[in-house]
Amino acid sequence: MDNPPERRDSRTSHLRASDSNREQVAALLGEALSNGQLSHDEYSERLDTLYQAKTVGELDVLTHDLQVDRHRPAATPVSYHPDATSEPESVVAVFGGAVRKGRWRVRRRTRALAVFGGVQFDLTSAEFEAKEVEITVTAIFGGAEIIVPEGVELRCHGTGIFGGFDVNNGPDIDPSAPVVVVRGLALFGGVSGRTKRTRDR
Protein backbone atom coordinates (compact mmCIF):
# COMPACT_ATOMS: atom_id res chain seq x y z
CA MET A 1 0.00 0.00 0.00
CA ASP A 2 1.43 3.38 -1.02
CA ASN A 3 1.70 5.85 1.86
CA PRO A 4 -0.02 3.56 4.38
CA PRO A 5 -1.55 5.27 7.42
CA GLU A 6 0.34 4.88 10.67
CA ARG A 7 -1.01 2.70 13.41
CA ARG A 8 -2.44 4.37 16.50
CA ASP A 9 -3.20 2.37 19.63
CA SER A 10 -6.24 3.00 21.81
CA ARG A 11 -8.08 1.27 24.63
CA THR A 12 -10.10 -0.71 22.10
CA SER A 13 -7.31 -1.54 19.63
CA HIS A 14 -6.97 -5.09 20.90
CA LEU A 15 -10.68 -5.96 20.58
CA ARG A 16 -11.80 -8.35 17.87
CA ALA A 17 -13.50 -6.59 14.96
CA SER A 18 -17.15 -7.41 14.21
CA ASP A 19 -18.97 -7.40 10.88
CA SER A 20 -20.66 -4.18 11.99
CA ASN A 21 -17.24 -2.57 12.58
CA ARG A 22 -16.11 -3.58 9.10
CA GLU A 23 -19.31 -2.29 7.46
CA GLN A 24 -18.92 1.09 9.14
CA VAL A 25 -15.30 1.43 8.01
CA ALA A 26 -16.26 0.35 4.47
CA ALA A 27 -18.84 3.17 4.41
CA LEU A 28 -16.21 5.70 5.55
CA LEU A 29 -13.77 4.52 2.87
CA GLY A 30 -16.52 4.86 0.26
CA GLU A 31 -17.14 8.43 1.42
CA ALA A 32 -13.41 9.22 1.18
CA LEU A 33 -13.34 7.82 -2.35
CA SER A 34 -16.35 9.88 -3.42
CA ASN A 35 -14.91 13.17 -2.10
CA GLY A 36 -11.45 12.64 -3.58
CA GLN A 37 -9.42 11.83 -0.46
CA LEU A 38 -8.62 8.37 -1.80
CA SER A 39 -7.80 7.28 -5.33
CA HIS A 40 -9.46 4.15 -6.74
CA ASP A 41 -6.25 2.18 -6.17
CA GLU A 42 -5.93 3.37 -2.57
CA TYR A 43 -9.59 2.57 -1.94
CA SER A 44 -9.18 -0.95 -3.35
CA GLU A 45 -6.05 -1.58 -1.29
CA ARG A 46 -7.67 -0.41 1.93
CA LEU A 47 -10.82 -2.40 1.20
CA ASP A 48 -8.72 -5.56 0.72
CA THR A 49 -6.98 -4.87 4.03
CA LEU A 50 -10.32 -4.18 5.68
CA TYR A 51 -11.66 -7.69 5.13
CA GLN A 52 -8.41 -9.22 6.41
CA ALA A 53 -8.40 -7.13 9.61
CA LYS A 54 -8.99 -9.01 12.85
CA THR A 55 -8.96 -6.22 15.45
CA VAL A 56 -10.50 -2.79 15.92
CA GLY A 57 -6.99 -1.29 15.91
CA GLU A 58 -6.31 -2.65 12.44
CA LEU A 59 -9.56 -1.07 11.23
CA ASP A 60 -8.72 2.30 12.83
CA VAL A 61 -5.51 2.43 10.81
CA LEU A 62 -7.54 2.52 7.59
CA THR A 63 -9.45 5.73 8.36
CA HIS A 64 -7.58 7.78 10.96
CA ASP A 65 -5.85 9.94 8.31
CA LEU A 66 -9.13 10.72 6.53
CA GLN A 67 -11.45 13.69 6.99
CA VAL A 68 -14.69 11.78 7.51
CA ASP A 69 -17.48 11.93 10.06
CA ARG A 70 -16.75 9.01 12.37
CA HIS A 71 -19.66 9.93 14.60
CA ARG A 72 -22.24 9.66 11.85
CA PRO A 73 -24.86 7.06 12.79
CA ALA A 74 -24.24 3.78 11.05
CA ALA A 75 -26.60 2.82 8.27
CA THR A 76 -29.43 0.49 9.15
CA PRO A 77 -28.02 -3.04 9.59
CA VAL A 78 -28.95 -5.26 6.66
CA SER A 79 -29.57 -8.99 7.08
CA TYR A 80 -28.66 -11.58 4.47
CA HIS A 81 -30.29 -14.97 4.07
CA PRO A 82 -28.59 -16.58 1.06
CA ASP A 83 -30.56 -19.31 -0.70
CA ALA A 84 -29.25 -20.12 -4.16
CA THR A 85 -32.20 -22.39 -5.01
CA SER A 86 -34.97 -19.88 -4.30
CA GLU A 87 -37.68 -19.30 -6.89
CA PRO A 88 -38.74 -15.79 -7.93
CA GLU A 89 -41.63 -14.35 -5.94
CA SER A 90 -44.71 -12.98 -7.69
CA VAL A 91 -46.94 -10.31 -6.15
CA VAL A 92 -50.25 -9.38 -7.80
CA ALA A 93 -52.60 -6.49 -7.07
CA VAL A 94 -55.63 -6.24 -9.38
CA PHE A 95 -58.26 -3.71 -8.29
CA GLY A 96 -56.69 -3.96 -4.87
CA GLY A 97 -53.43 -3.73 -2.95
CA ALA A 98 -50.54 -5.90 -1.82
CA VAL A 99 -47.91 -5.09 0.80
CA ARG A 100 -44.63 -6.73 1.79
CA LYS A 101 -43.20 -5.27 4.99
CA GLY A 102 -41.66 -6.26 8.31
CA ARG A 103 -39.37 -9.29 8.51
CA TRP A 104 -39.68 -10.86 5.05
CA ARG A 105 -37.22 -12.38 2.61
CA VAL A 106 -36.35 -10.45 -0.53
CA ARG A 107 -35.71 -12.99 -3.28
CA ARG A 108 -33.06 -12.49 -5.92
CA ARG A 109 -35.91 -11.91 -8.38
CA THR A 110 -39.33 -10.50 -7.52
CA ARG A 111 -42.10 -9.80 -10.02
CA ALA A 112 -45.02 -7.49 -9.28
CA LEU A 113 -48.17 -6.79 -11.28
CA ALA A 114 -50.38 -3.83 -10.38
CA VAL A 115 -53.51 -3.35 -12.48
CA PHE A 116 -55.84 -0.67 -11.15
CA GLY A 117 -54.16 -1.43 -7.83
CA GLY A 118 -51.06 -0.78 -5.79
CA VAL A 119 -48.08 -2.70 -4.45
CA GLN A 120 -45.70 -1.64 -1.69
CA PHE A 121 -42.35 -3.26 -0.90
CA ASP A 122 -40.89 -2.05 2.41
CA LEU A 123 -37.37 -3.49 2.64
CA THR A 124 -36.28 -1.67 5.79
CA SER A 125 -36.52 -4.79 8.01
CA ALA A 126 -36.22 -7.43 5.30
CA GLU A 127 -33.64 -10.17 4.76
CA PHE A 128 -31.83 -10.10 1.42
CA GLU A 129 -31.00 -13.33 -0.39
CA ALA A 130 -28.21 -11.70 -2.39
CA LYS A 131 -25.99 -8.63 -2.60
CA GLU A 132 -27.99 -7.58 -5.67
CA VAL A 133 -31.71 -8.18 -5.96
CA GLU A 134 -34.07 -7.30 -8.79
CA ILE A 135 -37.68 -6.14 -8.58
CA THR A 136 -39.58 -6.09 -11.87
CA VAL A 137 -42.84 -4.12 -11.82
CA THR A 138 -45.58 -3.99 -14.40
CA ALA A 139 -47.94 -1.15 -13.45
CA ILE A 140 -51.01 -0.66 -15.67
CA PHE A 141 -53.29 2.07 -14.36
CA GLY A 142 -51.69 1.20 -11.04
CA GLY A 143 -48.58 1.83 -9.02
CA ALA A 144 -45.82 0.45 -6.87
CA GLU A 145 -43.64 1.89 -4.10
CA ILE A 146 -40.27 0.49 -3.05
CA ILE A 147 -38.75 1.63 0.26
CA VAL A 148 -35.18 0.71 1.19
CA PRO A 149 -33.09 1.27 4.34
CA GLU A 150 -30.32 3.86 4.50
CA GLY A 151 -27.15 2.88 2.69
CA VAL A 152 -28.88 0.61 0.14
CA GLU A 153 -28.42 1.65 -3.50
CA LEU A 154 -31.40 1.89 -5.85
CA ARG A 155 -30.90 1.48 -9.60
CA CYS A 156 -33.69 2.09 -12.09
CA HIS A 157 -34.06 0.50 -15.53
CA GLY A 158 -37.80 0.95 -15.97
CA THR A 159 -39.78 2.31 -18.91
CA GLY A 160 -42.72 4.68 -18.58
CA ILE A 161 -45.43 5.06 -21.22
CA PHE A 162 -47.92 7.72 -20.16
CA GLY A 163 -46.49 6.90 -16.75
CA GLY A 164 -43.13 6.94 -15.06
CA PHE A 165 -40.46 5.66 -12.71
CA ASP A 166 -39.40 7.99 -9.90
CA VAL A 167 -36.59 6.14 -8.15
CA ASN A 168 -34.23 8.15 -5.95
CA ASN A 169 -31.22 7.21 -3.83
CA GLY A 170 -30.51 8.60 -0.39
CA PRO A 171 -27.47 10.85 0.16
CA ASP A 172 -25.21 8.11 1.55
CA ILE A 173 -24.62 4.84 -0.32
CA ASP A 174 -22.88 2.09 1.66
CA PRO A 175 -20.66 0.02 -0.66
CA SER A 176 -21.14 -3.00 1.60
CA ALA A 177 -24.96 -2.79 1.47
CA PRO A 178 -27.22 -4.49 -1.08
CA VAL A 179 -28.19 -3.05 -4.45
CA VAL A 180 -31.86 -3.06 -5.47
CA VAL A 181 -32.42 -2.96 -9.24
CA VAL A 182 -35.89 -1.78 -10.30
CA ARG A 183 -37.08 -2.79 -13.77
CA GLY A 184 -40.36 -2.99 -15.60
CA LEU A 185 -43.07 -1.01 -17.34
CA ALA A 186 -45.39 1.73 -16.12
CA LEU A 187 -48.33 2.16 -18.51
CA PHE A 188 -50.64 4.91 -17.30
CA GLY A 189 -49.12 4.13 -13.92
CA GLY A 190 -46.19 4.96 -11.68
CA VAL A 191 -43.36 3.29 -9.79
CA SER A 192 -41.46 5.07 -7.03
CA GLY A 193 -38.41 4.16 -4.99
CA ARG A 194 -37.00 5.98 -1.99
CA THR A 195 -34.79 5.65 1.08
CA LYS A 196 -36.39 5.58 4.52
CA ARG A 197 -34.21 7.56 6.89
CA THR A 198 -33.75 6.41 10.48
CA ARG A 199 -35.40 9.54 11.84
CA ASP A 200 -38.52 8.86 9.76
CA ARG A 201 -39.26 5.66 11.66
C-alpha positions as CSV (number, residue, x, y, z in Angstrom):
1,M,0.0,0.0,0.0
2,D,1.4,3.4,-1.0
3,N,1.7,5.8,1.9
4,P,0.0,3.6,4.4
5,P,-1.6,5.3,7.4
6,E,0.3,4.9,10.7
7,R,-1.0,2.7,13.4
8,R,-2.4,4.4,16.5
9,D,-3.2,2.4,19.6
10,S,-6.2,3.0,21.8
11,R,-8.1,1.3,24.6
12,T,-10.1,-0.7,22.1
13,S,-7.3,-1.5,19.6
14,H,-7.0,-5.1,20.9
15,L,-10.7,-6.0,20.6
16,R,-11.8,-8.3,17.9
17,A,-13.5,-6.6,15.0
18,S,-17.1,-7.4,14.2
19,D,-19.0,-7.4,10.9
20,S,-20.7,-4.2,12.0
21,N,-17.2,-2.6,12.6
22,R,-16.1,-3.6,9.1
23,E,-19.3,-2.3,7.5
24,Q,-18.9,1.1,9.1
25,V,-15.3,1.4,8.0
26,A,-16.3,0.4,4.5
27,A,-18.8,3.2,4.4
28,L,-16.2,5.7,5.5
29,L,-13.8,4.5,2.9
30,G,-16.5,4.9,0.3
31,E,-17.1,8.4,1.4
32,A,-13.4,9.2,1.2
33,L,-13.3,7.8,-2.4
34,S,-16.3,9.9,-3.4
35,N,-14.9,13.2,-2.1
36,G,-11.4,12.6,-3.6
37,Q,-9.4,11.8,-0.5
38,L,-8.6,8.4,-1.8
39,S,-7.8,7.3,-5.3
40,H,-9.5,4.2,-6.7
41,D,-6.2,2.2,-6.2
42,E,-5.9,3.4,-2.6
43,Y,-9.6,2.6,-1.9
44,S,-9.2,-1.0,-3.4
45,E,-6.1,-1.6,-1.3
46,R,-7.7,-0.4,1.9
47,L,-10.8,-2.4,1.2
48,D,-8.7,-5.6,0.7
49,T,-7.0,-4.9,4.0
50,L,-10.3,-4.2,5.7
51,Y,-11.7,-7.7,5.1
52,Q,-8.4,-9.2,6.4
53,A,-8.4,-7.1,9.6
54,K,-9.0,-9.0,12.9
55,T,-9.0,-6.2,15.4
56,V,-10.5,-2.8,15.9
57,G,-7.0,-1.3,15.9
58,E,-6.3,-2.7,12.4
59,L,-9.6,-1.1,11.2
60,D,-8.7,2.3,12.8
61,V,-5.5,2.4,10.8
62,L,-7.5,2.5,7.6
63,T,-9.5,5.7,8.4
64,H,-7.6,7.8,11.0
65,D,-5.8,9.9,8.3
66,L,-9.1,10.7,6.5
67,Q,-11.5,13.7,7.0
68,V,-14.7,11.8,7.5
69,D,-17.5,11.9,10.1
70,R,-16.8,9.0,12.4
71,H,-19.7,9.9,14.6
72,R,-22.2,9.7,11.9
73,P,-24.9,7.1,12.8
74,A,-24.2,3.8,11.0
75,A,-26.6,2.8,8.3
76,T,-29.4,0.5,9.1
77,P,-28.0,-3.0,9.6
78,V,-28.9,-5.3,6.7
79,S,-29.6,-9.0,7.1
80,Y,-28.7,-11.6,4.5
81,H,-30.3,-15.0,4.1
82,P,-28.6,-16.6,1.1
83,D,-30.6,-19.3,-0.7
84,A,-29.2,-20.1,-4.2
85,T,-32.2,-22.4,-5.0
86,S,-35.0,-19.9,-4.3
87,E,-37.7,-19.3,-6.9
88,P,-38.7,-15.8,-7.9
89,E,-41.6,-14.4,-5.9
90,S,-44.7,-13.0,-7.7
91,V,-46.9,-10.3,-6.2
92,V,-50.3,-9.4,-7.8
93,A,-52.6,-6.5,-7.1
94,V,-55.6,-6.2,-9.4
95,F,-58.3,-3.7,-8.3
96,G,-56.7,-4.0,-4.9
97,G,-53.4,-3.7,-2.9
98,A,-50.5,-5.9,-1.8
99,V,-47.9,-5.1,0.8
100,R,-44.6,-6.7,1.8
101,K,-43.2,-5.3,5.0
102,G,-41.7,-6.3,8.3
103,R,-39.4,-9.3,8.5
104,W,-39.7,-10.9,5.1
105,R,-37.2,-12.4,2.6
106,V,-36.4,-10.5,-0.5
107,R,-35.7,-13.0,-3.3
108,R,-33.1,-12.5,-5.9
109,R,-35.9,-11.9,-8.4
110,T,-39.3,-10.5,-7.5
111,R,-42.1,-9.8,-10.0
112,A,-45.0,-7.5,-9.3
113,L,-48.2,-6.8,-11.3
114,A,-50.4,-3.8,-10.4
115,V,-53.5,-3.3,-12.5
116,F,-55.8,-0.7,-11.1
117,G,-54.2,-1.4,-7.8
118,G,-51.1,-0.8,-5.8
119,V,-48.1,-2.7,-4.5
120,Q,-45.7,-1.6,-1.7
121,F,-42.4,-3.3,-0.9
122,D,-40.9,-2.0,2.4
123,L,-37.4,-3.5,2.6
124,T,-36.3,-1.7,5.8
125,S,-36.5,-4.8,8.0
126,A,-36.2,-7.4,5.3
127,E,-33.6,-10.2,4.8
128,F,-31.8,-10.1,1.4
129,E,-31.0,-13.3,-0.4
130,A,-28.2,-11.7,-2.4
131,K,-26.0,-8.6,-2.6
132,E,-28.0,-7.6,-5.7
133,V,-31.7,-8.2,-6.0
134,E,-34.1,-7.3,-8.8
135,I,-37.7,-6.1,-8.6
136,T,-39.6,-6.1,-11.9
137,V,-42.8,-4.1,-11.8
138,T,-45.6,-4.0,-14.4
139,A,-47.9,-1.2,-13.4
140,I,-51.0,-0.7,-15.7
141,F,-53.3,2.1,-14.4
142,G,-51.7,1.2,-11.0
143,G,-48.6,1.8,-9.0
144,A,-45.8,0.5,-6.9
145,E,-43.6,1.9,-4.1
146,I,-40.3,0.5,-3.0
147,I,-38.8,1.6,0.3
148,V,-35.2,0.7,1.2
149,P,-33.1,1.3,4.3
150,E,-30.3,3.9,4.5
151,G,-27.1,2.9,2.7
152,V,-28.9,0.6,0.1
153,E,-28.4,1.6,-3.5
154,L,-31.4,1.9,-5.8
155,R,-30.9,1.5,-9.6
156,C,-33.7,2.1,-12.1
157,H,-34.1,0.5,-15.5
158,G,-37.8,1.0,-16.0
159,T,-39.8,2.3,-18.9
160,G,-42.7,4.7,-18.6
161,I,-45.4,5.1,-21.2
162,F,-47.9,7.7,-20.2
163,G,-46.5,6.9,-16.8
164,G,-43.1,6.9,-15.1
165,F,-40.5,5.7,-12.7
166,D,-39.4,8.0,-9.9
167,V,-36.6,6.1,-8.1
168,N,-34.2,8.2,-5.9
169,N,-31.2,7.2,-3.8
170,G,-30.5,8.6,-0.4
171,P,-27.5,10.9,0.2
172,D,-25.2,8.1,1.6
173,I,-24.6,4.8,-0.3
174,D,-22.9,2.1,1.7
175,P,-20.7,0.0,-0.7
176,S,-21.1,-3.0,1.6
177,A,-25.0,-2.8,1.5
178,P,-27.2,-4.5,-1.1
179,V,-28.2,-3.1,-4.5
180,V,-31.9,-3.1,-5.5
181,V,-32.4,-3.0,-9.2
182,V,-35.9,-1.8,-10.3
183,R,-37.1,-2.8,-13.8
184,G,-40.4,-3.0,-15.6
185,L,-43.1,-1.0,-17.3
186,A,-45.4,1.7,-16.1
187,L,-48.3,2.2,-18.5
188,F,-50.6,4.9,-17.3
189,G,-49.1,4.1,-13.9
190,G,-46.2,5.0,-11.7
191,V,-43.4,3.3,-9.8
192,S,-41.5,5.1,-7.0
193,G,-38.4,4.2,-5.0
194,R,-37.0,6.0,-2.0
195,T,-34.8,5.6,1.1
196,K,-36.4,5.6,4.5
197,R,-34.2,7.6,6.9
198,T,-33.7,6.4,10.5
199,R,-35.4,9.5,11.8
200,D,-38.5,8.9,9.8
201,R,-39.3,5.7,11.7
